[in-house]
Amino acid sequence: MELRDGRLLVAGRDAEVVAREHGTPLFAYDLVRIQEQARALAEAFGRAGVSLRLCLALKAQRDPAVLAFIRALGSVGIDACSPGEVRHALGHGWAPEEISFTGTNLSERDMDALHETGVHVNLDLLSQLERWGRRAPGSTVGIRVNPRAGATWSGLPAKEGESLYAGARPTKFGILEEQLDDALAIASRHRLSIDTVHVHVGDGFLSDGLPRLGVAIERVAAMTRRVVEAGHPIVEVNAGGGLGVPQRIEDEPLDVDAYAALLARHLGPLGVAIGCEPGDYLCKESGALLAEVVSLDERDGVTFAGLDAGFNVAPERFIYHALVPVVLCRSADGEPRRAYTVAGNINEGDDLWGEDVLLPELREGDVLALQLVGTYNASMHIDHCLRSPARTVAFADRI
């Protein structure tokens, strides 16, 4: 996103004009931003002197136009977490060996479907490892471990060092350190070869979360050494995703050189490739949701700006408490004149994009840009109130 003569641009195009041309609500994607982020990670790992295997977390972004652009980059694989996502990736041009699967609570149907595709599978529970071993003895798999430590975005109401995936309290993810001997015994019993140790401990972390991430990765390195000592040929330690982008003015961007150096310091001595599976870092900044102001109403001193887009088209804010900056497209740098409660068109009281949002004076018919929605929004569309999903337009160049 950029400004020109006070107006908001998406990929060099006037955002309001784009909205009028394609109709609202509309996801508008600047695909070049994804390429920039992928290149930044690759170059950082190159400077750190370690091999990177970069994958897009497909649950974060699965739009066909976006995937076609990423596929054409030729350097980004897919992180899938369900058989449906595996099929989606295969259908959009990725080969089985370019797809890494890591899921949780797999059914027998899931395992059957995954085994048929030939994709690499990381198993994150002892019971899953046991059932996979019975189904495919002698095969090669990965394991997801849980180091009981994680890093999260500092804006979340979470305890220090906690994330949704790994922390002091139990989560549903990963084999714990005290379970590792049992996992190795299961692998031995079924002649399974473990070639990957996977971990996912992050949740939108920035540079200030790197010390906590370091605690987790140090523990993962120690667990990996135990797997190697048991005779397994580990070729990759996958650090998962969770890399964040700034959501508040005071947020400092993630220092990717510091991130790569941290992983290199702990995992480089193992002589393995390092996997990284971001969603937000690659795509979050690439997308804006363009919506029309369809009503303005003042009551009890509160001015409501009603949009033609509700939480059904972009649920991330309402599920993960993500912030959604709101910009008036025709006056993106205009002086704030009034505080608005920006509301959607879903018949629920919490369908609010923001309260006390300072904006220039609005008019009905204005187009607002809801920013930082390039991930976990269009891919999570729900049919609440039978409202239709938003349209999409994706720009592979900037003008």
C-alpha positions in Angstrom: 0.0 0.0 0.0 1.2 3.5 -0.7 -0.1 7.0 -0.9 -0.2 9.3 -3.9 -1.8 12.8 -3.7 -3.5 11.7 -0.5 -5.2 8.7 -2.1 -4.6 5.0 -1.2 -3.0 2.8 -3.9 -2.9 -1.0 -4.2 -0.1 -2.2 -6.4 0.2 1.3 -7.8 -3.6 1.4 -8.6 -6.1 3.8 -7.1 -7.9 1.6 -4.5 -11.2 3.4 -4.8 -11.1 3.1 -8.6 -10.4 -0.6 -8.2 -13.3 -1.0 -5.9 -15.7 0.8 -8.3 -14.5 -1.3 -11.2 -14.8 -4.7 -9.5 -17.5 -4.1 -6.9 -17.4 -4.4 -3.1 -16.6 -6.1 -0.9 -13.3 -6.9 -2.6 -10.0 -8.4 -1.6 -7.3 -6.6 -3.5 -3.9 -8.3 -3.5 -0.5 -6.8 -4.3 1.4 -10.0 -5.2 4.7 -8.3 -5.6 4.7 -7.9 -1.8 4.7 -11.7 -1.4 7.7 -12.0 -3.7 9.5 -9.3 -1.6 8.9 -11.1 1.6 10.0 -14.5 0.2 13.2 -13.0 -1.1 13.9 -11.3 2.2 13.7 -14.6 4.0 15.8 -16.5 1.4 18.5 -13.8 1.5 18.6 -13.7 5.3 19.1 -17.5 5.5 21.8 -17.2 2.8 23.6 -14.7 4.9 23.3 -17.0 7.9 24.9 -19.8 5.9 22.2 -22.4 6.3 19.9 -24.1 3.8 16.3 -22.9 3.8 13.2 -24.9 2.7 10.5 -22.2 2.5 6.8 -23.2 2.4 3.6 -21.2 2.4 1.1 -22.2 5.1 -1.8 -22.9 2.8 -4.4 -22.4 5.6 -3.5 -18.8 5.5 -3.9 -18.1 1.8 -5.4 -20.4 -0.9 -6.7 -18.0 -3.6 -6.0 -19.5 -7.0 -4.5 -16.3 -8.4 -2.2 -15.9 -5.4 -1.2 -19.5 -5.6 -0.4 -19.3 -9.3 1.9 -16.4 -8.6 3.7 -18.1 -5.7 4.0 -21.3 -7.8 5.7 -19.4 -10.5 8.3 -18.2 -8.1 9.6 -21.7 -8.1 11.2 -21.5 -4.6 8.2 -21.9 -2.3 6.6 -25.2 -1.3 3.4 -25.8 0.6 2.7 -26.5 4.2 -0.6 -28.4 4.4 -2.6 -29.4 7.4 -5.5 -31.5 6.0 -6.0 -33.9 3.1 -8.1 -31.3 1.4 -5.2 -28.8 1.5 -3.0 -31.5 0.0 -5.4 -32.0 -2.8 -5.7 -28.2 -3.3 -1.9 -27.9 -3.5 -1.6 -30.8 -6.0 -4.3 -29.3 -8.1 -2.5 -26.0 -8.3 0.8 -27.4 -9.6 2.9 -28.5 -6.6 4.4 -31.9 -6.8 4.1 -34.3 -3.8 7.7 -33.8 -2.8 7.1 -30.0 -2.6 4.4 -30.5 0.0 4.9 -30.9 3.7 1.9 -32.2 5.7 1.6 -31.5 9.4 -1.8 -32.0 11.0 -3.4 -33.0 14.2 -6.0 -35.6 15.4 -5.9 -37.5 12.1 -8.7 -39.9 11.4 -8.2 -43.3 9.7 -9.8 -41.6 6.6 -7.2 -38.8 6.8 -4.4 -41.3 7.0 -5.7 -43.3 4.0 -6.0 -40.2 1.9 -2.5 -38.9 2.8 -0.8 -42.2 2.2 -2.3 -42.3 -1.3 -0.8 -38.9 -2.3 2.8 -39.7 -1.4 3.4 -36.4 0.4 5.7 -36.2 3.4 3.8 -36.5 6.6 4.9 -35.2 10.0 3.0 -36.9 12.9 2.4 -35.0 16.1 1.0 -37.6 18.6 2.2 -41.0 19.8 -1.1 -42.5 18.8 -0.8 -41.1 15.2 2.7 -42.5 15.0 1.5 -45.9 16.1 -1.4 -46.0 13.7 0.8 -44.8 10.8 3.3 -47.4 11.6 0.7 -50.2 11.4 -0.6 -48.8 8.1 2.8 -48.1 6.5 5.6 -50.1 8.2 9.1 -49.3 6.9 8.1 -45.8 5.6 9.7 -42.5 6.2 8.0 -39.8 8.3 8.6 -36.8 10.4 7.5 -36.0 13.9 6.2 -32.8 15.4 7.6 -32.1 18.9 6.4 -29.7 21.6 9.2 -28.0 23.5 6.8 -26.4 26.0 7.9 -22.9 25.0 6.7 -20.5 22.3 6.6 -16.9 21.0 3.6 -14.8 20.3 2.7 -11.2 19.2 3.1 -8.9 22.1 -0.3 -7.4 21.4 -2.1 -10.6 22.3 -3.5 -11.0 25.8 -1.2 -14.0 26.4 1.2 -14.8 29.2 4.8 -14.2 28.5 6.4 -17.1 26.6 3.0 -18.6 25.8 1.5 -19.3 22.4 -1.5 -21.2 21.2 0.7 -24.1 20.2 3.4 -24.6 22.9 3.9 -23.3 26.4 3.7 -24.2 30.0 0.1 -25.4 29.8 -0.7 -28.5 27.8 -1.8 -28.0 24.1 -3.0 -30.6 21.6 0.1 -30.2 19.5 3.3 -32.2 19.4 5.3 -35.0 21.1 6.6 -33.8 24.5 10.3 -34.3 25.5 9.3 -37.0 28.1 7.4 -38.8 25.3 10.3 -38.9 22.9 11.6 -42.4 24.0 8.1 -43.8 23.5 8.0 -42.2 20.0 11.4 -43.8 19.1 10.2 -47.1 20.4 7.1 -46.9 18.2 9.3 -46.0 15.2 11.6 -49.0 15.9 8.7 -51.4 16.3 7.3 -50.4 12.9 10.7 -49.9 11.2 9.8 -46.2 10.6 12.6 -43.9 9.5 12.3 -40.4 11.0 13.9 -37.8 8.7 12.3 -34.6 9.9 11.7 -32.9 13.3 8.9 -30.3 13.1 7.9 -27.7 15.6 5.3 -25.0 15.5 5.6 -22.6 18.5 5.0 -19.2 17.0 2.0 -16.9 16.8 2.7 -13.6 15.0 5.9 -12.9 16.8 8.2 -10.0 15.9 11.7 -9.2 17.0 10.8 -8.8 20.6 9.6 -12.5 20.6 12.9 -13.9 19.4 14.4 -14.5 22.8 11.4 -16.7 23.7 11.6 -18.4 20.3 15.3 -19.1 21.1 14.3 -21.0 24.2 12.0 -23.2 22.2 14.5 -23.9 19.4 17.3 -24.7 21.8 15.1 -27.4 23.3 14.1 -28.7 19.8 17.8 -29.0 18.9 18.4 -31.1 22.0 15.4 -33.4 21.1 16.7 -33.7 17.5 20.1 -34.9 18.8 18.3 -37.6 20.7 16.5 -38.7 17.5 19.8 -38.7 15.6 21.5 -40.7 18.3 18.8 -43.3 18.0 19.9 -43.9 14.4 17.5 -41.7 12.4 18.8 -39.7 9.4 17.4 -36.3 10.1 17.7 -34.1 7.0 15.4 -31.2 8.1 14.3 -29.4 11.2 11.2 -27.5 10.4 10.7 -24.4 12.6 7.1 -24.0 11.5 5.5 -20.6 11.0 4.2 -17.8 13.3 6.4 -15.1 11.8 4.5 -11.9 12.2 4.2 -8.4 10.6 3.5 -5.1 12.5 -0.1 -4.6 13.5 0.3 -1.4 15.6 2.2 1.8 15.0 4.6 0.9 17.8 5.4 -2.6 16.5 8.9 -3.0 15.0 9.1 -5.4 12.0 10.6 -8.8 12.4 14.4 -8.7 12.0 14.7 -11.6 9.5 18.5 -11.6 9.8 18.2 -12.0 13.6 15.6 -14.7 13.1 17.7 -16.7 10.6 20.8 -16.3 12.7 19.0 -17.6 15.8 17.9 -20.8 13.9 21.4 -21.2 12.4 23.0 -20.9 15.8 20.9 -23.7 17.3 20.2 -25.9 14.3 23.1 -25.3 12.0 25.5 -27.6 13.9 23.1 -30.4 13.1 23.9 -30.2 9.4 20.3 -30.1 8.4 18.1 -28.0 6.2 15.9 -25.6 8.1 12.2 -25.5 7.2 10.1 -22.3 7.6 6.3 -22.2 7.0 5.0 -18.7 7.2 1.6 -17.5 6.3 1.3 -14.0 7.7 4.9 -13.0 7.0 4.6 -13.9 3.3 1.0 -12.6 2.5 -0.6 -10.6 5.3 0.6 -7.2 4.1 -0.3 -8.0 0.5 -4.1 -7.8 0.9 -6.7 -5.1 1.6 -10.4 -5.6 1.9 -12.2 -2.8 0.1 -15.7 -2.1 1.4 -18.3 0.6 0.8 -19.8 2.8 3.5 -23.5 2.1 3.1 -24.9 3.8 6.2 -23.9 6.5 8.7 -25.9 6.8 11.9 -25.4 8.6 15.2 -26.8 7.5 18.5 -26.0 8.4 22.1 -22.9 10.3 20.8 -21.5 7.3 18.9 -21.3 7.5 15.1 -21.7 4.2 13.3 -20.2 3.7 9.8 -21.9 0.6 8.3 -20.1 -1.3 5.6 -21.1 -3.9 3.0 -18.6 -6.3 4.5 -19.0 -8.3 7.7 -17.0 -10.8 9.6 -18.2 -13.6 7.3 -15.9 -12.4 4.6 -12.9 -11.8 6.8 -13.1 -13.7 10.1 -9.5 -13.3 11.4 -10.2 -10.3 13.6 -13.1 -12.1 15.3 -11.3 -15.4 15.8 -7.7 -14.3 16.5 -8.2 -10.7 17.8 -6.1 -9.4 14.9 -6.0 -5.7 14.4 -7.4 -4.3 11.1 -6.3 -0.8 10.3 -9.0 1.2 8.5 -8.2 3.8 5.9 -10.4 6.1 3.8 -9.3 5.5 0.3 -10.0 9.0 -1.1 -8.2 10.7 1.8 -5.7 8.2 3.3 -3.6 10.9 4.9 -6.5 13.2 5.8 -6.8 14.8 9.2 -9.0 12.7 11.5 -12.2 14.5 12.2 -14.4 12.0 14.0 -14.3 8.7 15.9 -16.4 6.0 14.2 -17.6 2.6 15.2 -17.0 0.7 12.0 -19.6 -2.1 11.7 -20.3 -4.9 9.2 -23.5 -6.2 7.7 -23.8 -9.4 9.7 -26.8 -9.6 12.0 -24.6 -10.0 15.1 -23.7 -7.4 17.7 -20.0 -8.1 17.7 -19.7 -7.6 13.9 -17.5 -4.6 14.4 -14.3 -3.8 12.5 -13.2 -1.3 15.1 -14.5 1.2 17.8 -13.3 4.8 18.2 -11.6 4.6 14.8 -10.3 8.1 14.0 -11.0 9.0 10.3 -11.7 12.0 8.2 -15.4 12.9 7.8 -17.1 10.1 6.0 -19.9 10.1 3.5 -22.2 7.3 2.4 -20.7 5.8 -0.7 -17.1 6.2 0.5 -14.7 3.2 0.1 -12.7 2.1 3.1 -9.7 -0.2 3.0 -9.4 -2.7 5.8 -5.7 -3.5 5.8 -3.5 -6.5 6.8 -6.1 -9.1 5.5 -3.9 -10.9 3.0 -4.1 -14.1 5.2 -6.6 -15.9 7.4 -9.6 -14.0 5.9 -10.7 -15.0 2.5 -9.5 -18.6 3.2 -11.7 -18.6 6.3 -15.0 -17.3 4.8 -18.1 -18.6 6.5 -21.7 -18.6 5.3 -23.2 -16.8 8.2 -26.5 -15.1 7.3 -25.9 -16.5 3.8 -23.8 -13.5 2.9 -21.7 -14.1 -0.2 -17.9 -14.2 0.0 -16.0 -11.1 -1.2 -14.7 -10.9 -4.7 -10.9 -10.9 -5.3 -8.5 -9.2 -7.7 -4.8 -9.9 -7.7 -2.1 -7.8 -9.3 1.1 -9.4 -10.3 2.8 -6.1 -11.1 2.9 -2.5 -9.8 2.3 0.5 -12.0 
